[in-house]
């Protein structure tokens, strides 16, 4: 999504040229290009698919809507397995229209995980609950903190359900470092994502993630937390930003790689 202006072949070519060996994919461009074609494209280029995004949206009350969501998530698990990634990122869903029961919505997430967890495990895929910043609680994700995400995940085996640690969504939470340690101790950090926090937020707030180094988040500090928790997997950069999307995608990818080295690794 950081460089969604690039087609999948362009993205793969740019990753190879920049010696970026890992790529996180989203379902929509994969489906547009073709699942099998995408799997072949990344495989032939020697790239590893770190995660597939996204599954989730489990909070509907209408039985037909819930059945549709479960079926779509099974398809997402199948897609992840075909792409060779072991992690499907979940955005769990907001409040249904007209309802205000956050607890009930979270329980419906748990019900969905109970059905999907064993299916995912049989396909070699882990489900990674991503807590989103509280500003998204009403319409996108009633799971707002790592504490809430882990309280859900720990009802199930770690090889079925864990969490996504995304700096953009949790940097404000002074309990998050302790929860990262909790997640690490249980083997439940399934992916680690970076985006910076810059203000003012754009209208709609969705596409306001800042380029690494442009905002308020100390990326080295958060990398230190996940390192201390025992996480040694890939680190993803996921930026929703209209300004970045309006630029040349290869230029943005090059800049992002440079920012990653300078602000995270050095």
Backbone bond lengths (Angstrom), bond angles and torsions (degrees), N, CA, C in turn:
res aa  C-N    CA-C-N  psi(-1)  N-CA   C-N-CA  omega(-1)  CA-C   N-CA-C  phi
1 X - - - 1.466 - - 1.524 112.06 -
2 X 1.321 117.89 -24.76 1.461 121.05 179.36 1.517 111.09 -57.99
3 X 1.320 116.51 -35.37 1.472 121.90 -179.28 1.529 108.99 -128.80
4 X 1.324 115.74 53.92 1.471 119.17 -175.13 1.527 111.73 -67.18
5 X 1.343 117.82 -12.04 1.460 120.37 176.81 1.516 112.02 -71.56
6 X 1.330 117.81 -15.78 1.458 121.40 175.91 1.524 109.88 -85.01
7 X 1.320 117.20 138.77 1.460 120.43 169.77 1.521 108.31 -68.20
8 X 1.312 117.11 164.43 1.469 119.31 178.81 1.531 112.17 -59.48
9 X 1.337 119.89 -44.20 1.469 117.98 176.20 1.529 112.62 -61.23
10 X 1.330 117.16 -38.93 1.463 120.01 177.61 1.526 111.25 -65.29
11 X 1.323 116.18 -41.01 1.458 120.52 178.50 1.520 110.94 -61.98
12 X 1.312 116.29 -47.57 1.458 120.40 -179.55 1.526 110.76 -61.57
13 X 1.319 116.65 -44.92 1.467 120.21 179.03 1.524 111.22 -60.48
14 X 1.336 117.18 -43.23 1.455 120.73 -179.60 1.526 111.19 -66.27
15 X 1.328 117.33 -39.56 1.463 120.14 178.00 1.529 110.66 -61.87
16 X 1.311 116.32 -43.43 1.466 119.81 179.55 1.525 110.15 -62.79
17 X 1.331 117.40 -44.20 1.458 120.90 -178.86 1.527 112.04 -63.71
18 X 1.331 116.47 -35.85 1.462 120.91 -178.75 1.528 112.63 -90.35
19 X 1.324 116.62 3.24 1.468 122.86 -179.89 1.530 111.51 59.35
20 X 1.328 114.74 39.23 1.461 122.24 171.63 1.522 106.72 -93.61
21 X 1.307 117.44 113.18 1.459 120.51 -171.75 1.511 115.30 -90.53
22 X 1.343 117.15 -9.78 1.456 121.37 -175.81 1.518 110.29 -123.79
23 X 1.310 116.59 146.78 1.457 120.66 178.08 1.525 109.26 -145.07
24 X 1.333 115.56 132.14 1.455 120.89 173.18 1.517 109.02 -95.47
25 X 1.304 117.37 131.85 1.468 121.57 -174.05 1.522 111.59 -113.05
26 X 1.329 114.13 152.92 1.457 121.88 173.49 1.522 109.27 -108.45
27 X 1.317 115.34 151.36 1.453 120.77 -171.40 1.520 112.88 -65.94
28 X 1.341 117.55 -38.25 1.458 119.85 -173.03 1.532 112.35 -61.77
29 X 1.336 119.66 -51.48 1.470 117.94 177.72 1.520 112.81 -66.21
30 X 1.321 117.31 -32.11 1.465 119.77 176.90 1.520 110.09 -63.54
31 X 1.316 116.84 -45.25 1.462 120.13 -179.88 1.521 111.14 -65.73
32 X 1.338 116.96 -37.03 1.466 120.09 179.53 1.522 111.43 -66.35
33 X 1.322 116.32 -40.89 1.468 120.02 -178.57 1.527 111.47 -79.60
34 X 1.323 115.23 -26.39 1.460 121.01 -177.18 1.512 110.09 111.09
35 X 1.325 116.25 128.11 1.461 120.43 -175.86 1.523 112.00 -61.21
36 X 1.313 117.47 -52.77 1.463 120.45 -177.83 1.531 110.57 -65.19
37 X 1.337 116.35 -38.25 1.461 119.81 179.26 1.526 110.99 -64.77
38 X 1.333 116.34 -39.28 1.464 119.76 178.15 1.522 110.90 -66.29
39 X 1.321 116.42 -44.04 1.460 119.75 179.26 1.520 110.91 -58.56
40 X 1.324 116.91 -42.43 1.462 120.92 178.82 1.528 110.95 -67.20
41 X 1.336 116.13 -40.79 1.462 121.19 -178.59 1.521 111.18 -58.94
42 X 1.323 117.18 -50.74 1.469 119.59 -177.57 1.527 111.05 -72.15
43 X 1.315 116.07 -36.13 1.470 119.32 179.41 1.516 111.09 -64.51
44 X 1.319 117.21 -45.97 1.460 120.60 -178.93 1.527 111.86 -65.33
45 X 1.346 116.58 -27.15 1.460 120.45 179.20 1.530 112.58 -84.12
46 X 1.329 116.31 -6.60 1.456 120.10 -179.21 1.514 114.02 78.79
47 X 1.338 117.18 18.91 1.460 121.03 -179.67 1.527 110.31 -90.17
48 X 1.326 114.88 150.09 1.453 122.21 173.46 1.521 109.31 -104.17
49 X 1.323 117.47 129.64 1.462 121.61 175.37 1.526 107.72 -84.64
50 X 1.333 116.20 114.65 1.462 120.40 -174.81 1.519 112.19 -76.03
51 X 1.325 116.16 -47.26 1.465 121.07 179.06 1.519 108.79 -146.89
52 X 1.328 114.37 162.77 1.457 121.50 167.65 1.524 107.47 -117.07
53 X 1.310 116.22 135.41 1.458 122.51 179.84 1.542 107.41 -128.08
54 X 1.261 119.84 132.44 1.435 124.32 5.89 1.514 110.00 -143.55
55 X 1.314 114.70 156.06 1.446 121.79 166.89 1.518 107.89 -106.91
56 X 1.347 115.34 -169.94 1.456 119.49 175.83 1.513 113.74 112.64
57 X 1.349 115.18 -145.58 1.470 123.96 -175.80 1.532 110.00 56.15
58 X 1.340 112.60 64.83 1.458 121.74 -172.14 1.522 113.86 -102.84
59 X 1.306 119.73 3.60 1.458 120.17 -164.54 1.531 114.98 -95.54
60 X 1.306 117.27 2.34 1.474 119.54 179.69 1.529 110.63 -62.05
61 X 1.307 115.63 148.56 1.463 121.85 178.61 1.523 111.46 -97.81
62 X 1.306 117.64 -35.11 1.461 121.92 -179.86 1.531 110.08 -59.59
63 X 1.337 118.41 126.80 1.470 120.75 -175.96 1.525 113.43 -58.01
64 X 1.311 117.51 -38.35 1.460 119.87 -179.83 1.529 110.87 -67.60
65 X 1.320 116.52 -40.51 1.466 120.11 177.49 1.527 110.86 -64.44
66 X 1.320 116.74 -41.06 1.470 119.71 179.60 1.524 110.65 -65.38
67 X 1.314 117.05 -41.12 1.464 120.01 178.17 1.518 110.56 -63.32
68 X 1.320 116.81 -38.70 1.450 120.07 177.79 1.520 112.24 -65.30
69 X 1.329 116.26 -39.98 1.463 119.94 178.84 1.527 111.01 -64.80
70 X 1.307 117.00 -42.16 1.469 120.00 178.78 1.526 110.97 -63.83
71 X 1.322 116.66 -41.69 1.458 119.82 178.81 1.525 111.15 -64.15
72 X 1.325 116.72 -40.52 1.454 120.08 178.69 1.516 110.92 -65.21
73 X 1.311 117.94 -37.23 1.462 120.36 178.75 1.526 112.01 -70.49
74 X 1.299 117.45 -32.75 1.471 118.41 173.56 1.525 110.06 -64.28
75 X 1.325 116.45 -39.86 1.468 119.38 175.79 1.524 110.52 -62.64
76 X 1.336 116.97 -40.13 1.466 119.99 179.27 1.526 110.90 -63.43
77 X 1.308 117.10 -39.14 1.471 120.90 176.73 1.523 110.16 -63.25
78 X 1.313 116.43 -44.32 1.469 120.37 177.50 1.529 110.29 -59.68
79 X 1.329 116.42 -42.70 1.465 120.67 -179.85 1.529 110.81 -63.20
80 X 1.322 116.49 -44.00 1.461 120.07 179.13 1.526 110.51 -59.24
81 X 1.318 116.43 -45.22 1.463 120.02 -179.86 1.524 110.82 -61.94
82 X 1.321 117.41 -41.72 1.468 120.49 179.61 1.522 111.01 -64.15
83 X 1.333 117.82 -36.72 1.458 122.06 -179.74 1.528 112.81 -76.86
84 X 1.322 116.15 -12.00 1.455 120.00 177.07 1.512 114.82 87.04
85 X 1.342 117.23 13.84 1.460 119.26 175.70 1.521 109.90 -98.40
86 X 1.322 115.71 148.88 1.465 119.96 179.81 1.524 112.31 -99.79
87 X 1.339 118.54 10.30 1.461 120.26 -174.08 1.524 111.63 -136.16
88 X 1.326 115.79 124.30 1.456 123.41 171.91 1.522 107.68 -109.83
89 X 1.322 116.77 119.06 1.459 122.16 179.89 1.525 109.33 -80.83
90 X 1.336 115.55 136.49 1.457 121.31 -176.92 1.520 111.40 -114.05
91 X 1.326 116.73 126.00 1.455 123.26 165.35 1.524 105.32 -102.94
92 X 1.319 116.88 111.40 1.461 120.19 -157.77 1.519 115.41 -74.77
93 X 1.337 118.07 -22.13 1.455 119.89 179.12 1.519 111.93 113.50
94 X 1.334 116.03 150.83 1.456 121.54 -179.33 1.525 111.49 -96.37
95 X 1.313 114.81 -165.15 1.461 120.11 178.66 1.522 110.17 -74.77
96 X 1.333 117.96 135.69 1.462 119.57 174.26 1.533 109.99 -62.33
97 X 1.316 117.97 149.68 1.462 120.63 179.58 1.529 111.80 -53.94
98 X 1.321 115.16 129.54 1.453 120.14 177.54 1.514 115.48 87.12
99 X 1.344 117.89 -2.65 1.459 121.14 -178.64 1.526 110.03 -113.93
100 X 1.338 115.84 149.98 1.464 121.47 -177.05 1.526 112.60 -129.52
101 X 1.310 117.62 12.95 1.465 122.51 -174.35 1.527 110.48 -91.94
102 X 1.337 116.78 93.64 1.467 120.73 179.41 1.524 111.32 -64.26
103 X 1.321 117.04 -42.18 1.459 120.23 -178.40 1.527 110.41 -61.54
104 X 1.327 116.64 -45.37 1.456 120.02 179.51 1.515 112.02 -62.10
105 X 1.330 116.06 -38.23 1.466 119.78 178.29 1.520 110.81 -63.71
106 X 1.329 116.68 -40.40 1.475 119.67 179.74 1.530 110.76 -68.18
107 X 1.309 116.91 -32.96 1.463 119.27 177.61 1.528 111.06 -68.09
108 X 1.319 117.28 -33.40 1.465 119.04 176.37 1.533 110.58 -68.63
109 X 1.327 117.18 -30.97 1.463 120.23 172.70 1.522 109.79 -62.26
110 X 1.318 116.53 -45.93 1.467 120.25 179.17 1.522 110.95 -60.35
111 X 1.325 117.30 -41.34 1.464 120.33 178.55 1.527 110.77 -60.52
112 X 1.328 116.70 -41.14 1.465 120.27 179.52 1.523 110.96 -67.01
113 X 1.319 116.72 -41.43 1.469 120.07 179.34 1.525 111.03 -62.92
114 X 1.326 116.84 -35.36 1.467 120.17 179.00 1.528 110.69 -62.18
115 X 1.308 116.81 -34.69 1.467 120.53 178.25 1.522 112.14 -79.27
116 X 1.336 116.34 -39.01 1.466 120.02 -171.68 1.519 113.70 -87.75
117 X 1.329 117.75 -27.45 1.459 120.34 -176.58 1.521 113.76 -56.14
118 X 1.320 119.10 -52.23 1.463 119.28 178.88 1.529 112.85 -62.75
119 X 1.321 116.85 -37.17 1.471 120.22 177.69 1.527 110.14 -62.54
120 X 1.329 116.46 -44.53 1.462 120.12 178.48 1.523 111.25 -61.98
121 X 1.312 116.46 -44.34 1.463 119.80 -178.57 1.527 111.61 -61.19
122 X 1.320 116.81 -39.26 1.461 119.67 178.63 1.526 111.50 -63.08
123 X 1.332 116.51 -24.63 1.466 120.81 -179.42 1.533 112.40 -99.60
124 X 1.325 116.43 7.66 1.453 119.58 178.69 1.510 114.51 72.56
125 X 1.330 116.88 27.62 1.464 122.12 -176.34 1.525 109.21 -122.02
126 X 1.332 115.31 137.95 1.456 121.76 175.42 1.524 109.23 -103.45
127 X 1.319 116.60 146.05 1.452 123.02 177.14 1.520 108.86 -97.27
128 X 1.330 117.05 127.70 1.463 121.99 -175.09 1.521 109.78 -117.10
129 X 1.329 116.63 102.36 1.461 121.65 179.46 1.525 108.53 -69.39
130 X 1.329 116.30 124.92 1.455 119.96 178.07 1.523 109.80 -105.50
131 X 1.344 117.62 113.60 1.457 117.87 171.44 1.518 109.60 -71.39
132 X 1.319 116.25 135.19 1.456 122.22 177.75 1.520 109.63 -107.74
133 X 1.315 115.57 151.53 1.462 121.67 178.20 1.532 110.00 -47.76
134 X 1.338 117.76 143.99 1.476 119.76 -176.43 1.517 115.03 -56.10
135 X 1.333 118.76 -21.41 1.463 118.76 179.39 1.525 111.91 -64.84
136 X 1.342 117.05 -13.14 1.465 120.92 178.55 1.535 112.81 -101.45
137 X 1.322 117.98 4.73 1.466 120.18 -171.49 1.519 112.65 -62.80
138 X 1.309 117.80 -34.03 1.460 119.15 -174.86 1.518 112.53 -74.76
139 X 1.342 116.99 -38.68 1.464 117.77 -170.13 1.514 115.19 -114.71
140 X 1.341 117.89 -16.08 1.459 118.39 -174.94 1.522 114.47 -125.43
141 X 1.321 117.43 -39.28 1.463 117.62 -171.39 1.513 110.78 -157.95
142 X 1.322 116.71 111.13 1.459 121.31 178.08 1.520 111.95 -78.69
143 X 1.325 117.19 -2.30 1.468 121.91 173.72 1.526 106.63 -96.25
144 X 1.336 116.37 109.26 1.461 121.00 -170.61 1.522 113.87 -110.60
145 X 1.312 118.35 -14.35 1.463 120.94 -176.87 1.529 109.88 -134.21
146 X 1.313 115.40 158.93 1.467 119.44 174.17 1.515 111.16 -62.52
147 X 1.323 117.48 -33.16 1.465 119.82 176.76 1.520 110.70 -58.60
148 X 1.316 116.80 -48.50 1.465 120.60 178.98 1.522 111.03 -63.53
149 X 1.332 116.97 -41.09 1.465 120.29 -179.96 1.519 110.95 -63.42
150 X 1.323 116.79 -43.73 1.471 119.85 -179.07 1.520 111.82 -71.00
151 X 1.317 117.18 -34.91 1.461 119.12 176.20 1.526 110.82 -59.30
152 X 1.328 117.12 -35.32 1.455 120.92 174.79 1.524 111.31 -74.64
153 X 1.327 116.70 -49.04 1.461 120.87 -174.02 1.515 112.07 -62.11
154 X 1.326 117.13 -37.53 1.467 120.31 -174.35 1.520 113.95 -72.15
155 X 1.308 116.85 -3.66 1.472 119.38 171.34 1.528 111.45 -75.20
156 X 1.334 115.91 -10.64 1.462 120.85 -172.82 1.533 109.38 -130.22
157 X 1.330 117.71 161.15 1.463 119.87 178.04 1.523 111.33 -59.90
158 X 1.336 116.36 146.92 1.467 120.83 -177.76 1.516 111.99 -62.67
159 X 1.332 117.54 -29.38 1.466 119.70 179.38 1.528 111.54 -74.20
160 X 1.333 116.25 -7.64 1.467 120.10 175.35 1.521 112.01 -102.45
161 X 1.329 117.43 -46.73 1.459 121.05 -171.55 1.526 111.19 -136.78
162 X 1.328 115.82 128.22 1.453 122.14 173.62 1.517 109.25 -139.70
163 X 1.331 116.14 -150.61 1.453 119.77 -174.80 1.531 111.12 -134.06
164 X 1.318 113.84 159.39 1.455 123.23 168.78 1.522 108.38 -102.49
165 X 1.316 116.36 128.88 1.470 121.42 175.00 1.522 107.06 -101.04
166 X 1.329 116.83 111.30 1.471 122.60 -177.63 1.527 108.06 -122.23
167 X 1.328 116.24 117.29 1.457 119.90 -175.42 1.528 112.67 -57.04
168 X 1.313 117.40 -37.16 1.462 120.83 -176.44 1.522 111.39 -58.35
169 X 1.311 115.85 -36.72 1.455 120.50 -172.53 1.523 113.90 -90.42
170 X 1.323 119.27 -20.93 1.467 119.72 -171.91 1.523 114.33 -121.89
171 X 1.319 119.51 -1.70 1.459 121.29 -171.73 1.525 112.68 -60.76
172 X 1.311 117.30 -26.25 1.466 123.83 -176.56 1.529 112.85 -79.78
173 X 1.323 117.64 -13.56 1.468 123.94 -168.61 1.528 109.70 -94.88
174 X 1.339 117.02 111.34 1.463 118.62 -176.30 1.521 113.47 -75.04
175 X 1.345 117.24 -4.49 1.467 119.47 172.73 1.526 112.04 -92.16
176 X 1.328 117.24 -8.37 1.467 120.57 -174.54 1.532 113.27 -62.34
177 X 1.334 120.60 -41.84 1.472 118.34 178.74 1.526 112.87 -57.61
178 X 1.313 117.22 -41.44 1.464 120.71 176.91 1.525 110.91 -63.69
179 X 1.318 116.83 -37.83 1.457 120.48 -179.78 1.529 111.97 -72.89
180 X 1.322 117.57 -31.05 1.462 120.08 173.37 1.522 109.62 -63.07
181 X 1.327 116.70 -42.95 1.467 120.01 176.38 1.527 110.87 -61.64
182 X 1.309 116.75 -41.14 1.471 121.12 176.85 1.515 111.00 -60.99
183 X 1.332 115.81 -44.71 1.468 119.69 179.55 1.518 111.25 -64.32
184 X 1.318 116.45 -42.04 1.458 119.53 179.41 1.513 112.30 -63.36
185 X 1.328 116.89 -41.44 1.466 120.89 -179.63 1.521 111.68 -61.25
186 X 1.322 115.90 -30.17 1.460 120.22 179.90 1.513 114.12 -95.11
187 X 1.326 116.77 4.46 1.464 119.56 -178.19 1.511 113.49 65.83
188 X 1.322 116.29 36.57 1.468 119.86 -172.74 1.528 114.39 -115.01
189 X 1.333 119.60 7.51 1.458 119.87 171.87 1.525 107.17 -83.50
190 X 1.307 115.72 102.36 1.464 119.81 -174.97 1.517 112.65 -93.72
191 X 1.333 117.34 -21.01 1.460 120.05 172.19 1.519 108.95 -161.80
192 X 1.331 115.45 155.15 1.465 123.51 -179.12 1.513 107.96 -127.68
193 X 1.342 115.91 121.79 1.460 121.35 -174.52 1.525 110.71 -122.21
194 X 1.325 115.09 148.21 1.454 121.89 -178.40 1.523 111.32 -121.28
195 X 1.315 115.70 138.79 1.458 124.50 165.52 1.512 105.83 -160.74
196 X 1.320 117.07 148.60 1.460 120.72 -177.47 1.521 110.53 -94.60
197 X 1.334 115.04 161.35 1.463 121.91 -179.93 1.514 109.01 -107.08
198 X 1.314 115.55 114.11 1.459 121.33 178.18 1.520 109.43 -123.22
199 X 1.311 116.25 148.29 1.456 121.67 177.86 1.526 108.91 -128.40
200 X 1.343 117.48 154.91 1.462 127.33 4.91 1.521 111.65 -75.91
201 X 1.319 115.50 151.47 1.456 120.19 176.11 1.523 109.71 -73.27
202 X 1.333 116.97 149.30 1.466 119.59 178.82 1.516 111.34 -74.18
203 X 1.315 116.47 164.11 1.452 120.49 174.81 1.525 109.32 -57.76
204 X 1.324 115.87 131.81 1.447 120.51 -177.30 1.510 113.86 89.78
205 X 1.311 117.50 -17.18 1.471 128.97 173.97 1.534 114.99 60.41
206 X 1.325 118.87 -8.73 1.457 119.25 -172.54 1.523 112.38 -69.79
207 X 1.316 117.42 -42.22 1.465 120.44 -170.97 1.529 112.13 -104.37
208 X 1.327 115.45 47.61 1.449 119.87 -177.10 1.511 115.25 -112.91
209 X 1.325 118.49 16.39 1.461 119.77 -178.17 1.528 109.95 -72.26
210 X 1.327 114.85 132.08 1.449 119.81 -175.29 1.512 113.39 -88.27
211 X 1.328 115.16 150.49 1.457 121.05 172.30 1.533 109.12 -59.39
212 X 1.319 115.91 144.40 1.459 120.99 -179.43 1.529 109.89 -55.56
213 X 1.332 115.36 128.59 1.445 120.54 179.14 1.512 114.38 96.06
214 X 1.330 118.03 -9.14 1.459 120.98 -177.28 1.522 113.21 -93.89
215 X 1.327 117.75 -8.60 1.459 119.44 -170.90 1.511 114.97 -126.95
216 X 1.324 115.26 -147.44 1.460 123.17 -167.62 1.516 114.88 -95.93
217 X 1.329 118.33 -5.54 1.463 120.78 -169.72 1.519 110.93 -95.81
218 X 1.326 115.88 131.80 1.460 122.26 175.12 1.532 108.05 -85.24
219 X 1.310 116.83 96.99 1.460 121.02 -173.79 1.530 112.22 -65.52
220 X 1.314 117.68 -36.22 1.463 119.59 179.13 1.530 110.78 -64.19
221 X 1.314 115.81 -37.29 1.460 119.50 178.59 1.530 110.83 -60.72
222 X 1.335 115.97 -45.99 1.461 118.98 -177.80 1.524 111.54 -71.48
223 X 1.315 116.97 -35.40 1.462 118.20 173.52 1.521 110.14 -61.69
224 X 1.324 116.79 -37.61 1.453 120.12 176.78 1.519 112.76 -60.28
225 X 1.323 116.61 -38.52 1.461 119.81 178.57 1.536 111.31 -63.82
226 X 1.322 116.73 -45.85 1.466 117.95 -177.76 1.535 110.58 -73.07
227 X 1.323 117.23 -33.02 1.468 119.30 174.23 1.529 110.17 -60.16
228 X 1.330 115.83 -48.14 1.463 120.40 -178.64 1.521 111.76 -63.54
229 X 1.326 116.22 -27.13 1.473 120.85 178.53 1.519 112.46 -80.58
230 X 1.342 116.91 -2.70 1.451 120.54 176.58 1.509 114.97 93.25
231 X 1.323 117.36 7.77 1.458 119.09 179.26 1.522 109.87 -77.34
232 X 1.319 116.03 129.99 1.464 120.83 -179.65 1.528 111.55 -131.63
233 X 1.327 116.83 16.49 1.460 120.81 -177.85 1.512 112.27 -85.20
234 X 1.314 116.35 -173.12 1.469 121.19 -179.61 1.536 111.82 -64.10
235 X 1.318 115.22 154.06 1.460 122.42 173.61 1.521 107.43 -113.81
236 X 1.325 115.97 125.86 1.457 121.11 -178.71 1.530 110.50 -102.87
237 X 1.321 115.75 148.67 1.460 121.87 169.41 1.520 107.06 -112.10
238 X 1.326 116.47 122.29 1.465 120.93 -176.26 1.520 108.79 -129.64
239 X 1.327 116.12 105.36 1.454 122.05 -174.32 1.529 110.53 -118.06
240 X 1.315 115.86 120.65 1.461 121.92 169.90 1.520 106.14 -99.69
241 X 1.323 117.35 106.93 1.461 119.26 -172.48 1.518 109.34 -156.09
242 X 1.328 115.80 115.01 1.466 120.63 -177.06 1.533 111.43 -61.62
243 X 1.328 116.32 -36.74 1.453 119.33 179.36 1.512 112.47 -64.35
244 X 1.316 117.24 -41.09 1.462 120.92 177.25 1.520 110.71 -67.61
245 X 1.319 116.84 -38.85 1.472 119.88 -178.76 1.523 112.21 -68.06
246 X 1.330 116.57 -23.40 1.463 120.12 -179.48 1.532 112.18 -80.98
247 X 1.319 117.13 -10.41 1.459 121.25 -178.93 1.525 111.35 -93.76
248 X 1.310 115.65 172.73 1.459 120.93 174.97 1.525 109.30 -62.40
249 X 1.318 116.14 126.92 1.462 120.12 -173.75 1.515 113.84 -64.21
250 X 1.313 117.77 -39.00 1.472 120.23 179.32 1.521 110.48 -65.61
251 X 1.326 115.97 -38.19 1.461 120.05 177.08 1.527 110.78 -62.68
252 X 1.338 116.62 -43.42 1.462 121.08 179.49 1.530 110.40 -64.42
253 X 1.327 117.30 -42.46 1.456 120.40 -179.65 1.531 110.52 -64.09
254 X 1.313 116.56 -42.17 1.465 120.37 177.24 1.527 110.64 -61.65
255 X 1.314 116.44 -46.15 1.462 121.16 179.40 1.526 110.94 -61.46
256 X 1.333 116.26 -43.20 1.460 120.33 -178.45 1.527 111.16 -63.02
257 X 1.324 116.73 -42.02 1.456 120.37 177.60 1.526 110.82 -62.18
258 X 1.318 116.65 -41.66 1.460 120.65 178.87 1.520 111.26 -65.91
259 X 1.318 116.30 -42.49 1.464 120.42 178.53 1.529 111.04 -63.66
260 X 1.322 115.55 -37.70 1.464 119.93 178.93 1.526 110.25 -60.99
261 X 1.316 116.46 -48.68 1.463 120.21 -179.47 1.531 110.10 -61.65
262 X 1.329 116.64 -45.51 1.465 120.66 -173.40 1.524 112.78 -72.22
263 X 1.338 117.42 -37.95 1.458 120.87 -172.39 1.521 115.44 -101.59
264 X 1.314 115.97 -11.83 1.470 118.88 -176.86 1.521 111.61 -118.50
265 X 1.318 116.40 -44.64 1.456 120.31 -169.73 1.527 114.40 -98.10
266 X 1.331 117.52 -25.53 1.464 118.98 -174.25 1.520 112.03 -92.05
